[in-house]
Amino acid sequence: MLTKIANPAVDSKLVVWIRKFLLCRTQRVRVGGQLSEEVRITSVVTKGSVLGPFLFLVYVNDIWKNMASTIRLYADVCLIYRKIINNEDMDKFQNDLARLRDWAIVNAMKINPSKIKAIRFKRSMVKDPLNYSLMGTLVPEESSCKYSGMILSSDLSWADQVNYTMKKAWKALYFTMRILKKDNSNTKSLAYMSLVLSILEYGAACWDPYTEGQIIALDMVLKKAAKFAHQTNNPKWKNLASRRKLSGICALFKAYSGMTAKEACC
């Protein structure tokens, strides 16, 4: 850890401060009124600390080096992908998986084999199974996978994502209705905006459905919430399709101009 932090671009005082935070730490357990003897902490980063997640990101930030494929990191999730046209591309991808294995060994990091999944996005049916391996384990192929809270399907359909969003939103709405049954409309509206609408619109610029059935199914959640919060005649409670359209326009403008979505909507 310290060797990764200690470089000319980092203030030496910061390196010393982090070193003191990591080293020479002890812990003990209290059971009733009795304290155990102090034991030196060997895992370095204290569990539950504010600095811990930041140091973890610093530790894994060099995982992309020597990779020919594209790699994306988010917290403890690692996504690696590339365009596959022929067998040579497949070999290059397998070599990158081997580099990922070597990095994990050198940095004493464990990769959970049960969470390793492979998915290929394609237009046509491909019968040949994938044959990638990592850490000595064959990577299983899935027809869909969840990434950053969104379900990606191999056929590039958003049907699974829409169904997942709808079920999750209904669950959150029923929970809200049960807890806030006797509260006023303002409280109910705020709860809907915070707990339910946030689910219905998460990533909606990507998965905005085009089929009438899916659009109606999602709007049913809004209608139920509007009735519960006594907002059925409120013009501000516009249908979800209009809100998703606006979200998509803002996202497109952001991608085109480099502005933030908030700036694009102002």
GIPEBEL-V142676 format. One line per field, one symbol per residue. phi: phi as a letter, one per 40 degrees, with the letter a starting at -180 (. if undefined). burial: 1 if it has 24 or more other ideal C-beta (glycine too) atoms within 12 Angstrom, else 0. A space follows every 50 residues. Layout:
phi: ???
burial: ???
This chain:
phi: .cccccadcbcccccccccccccfbbaabbbgbbbcccbccbcgcccgcc cddccccccccccccgccccbbbafcbbbbaacbbacccccccccccccc cccccccfbbbcccbcbbabcacbcbccccbcbafgbccccbcaabbfgb cbbccgcbcccccccccccccccccccccbdbccccccccccccbbcccc bcgcccbdcbcccccccccccccccccccfbcbccccccccccccccccc ccccccbgcccccccc
burial: 10001000000000000100110000000000000000000000100000 00001001110010001010100000011111010000010111011111 10110000001000011111000000000101010000100001100001 11100001011101110111011001100100000001101110111011 11111111100001101110110111011010000010011011001101 1000000000000000
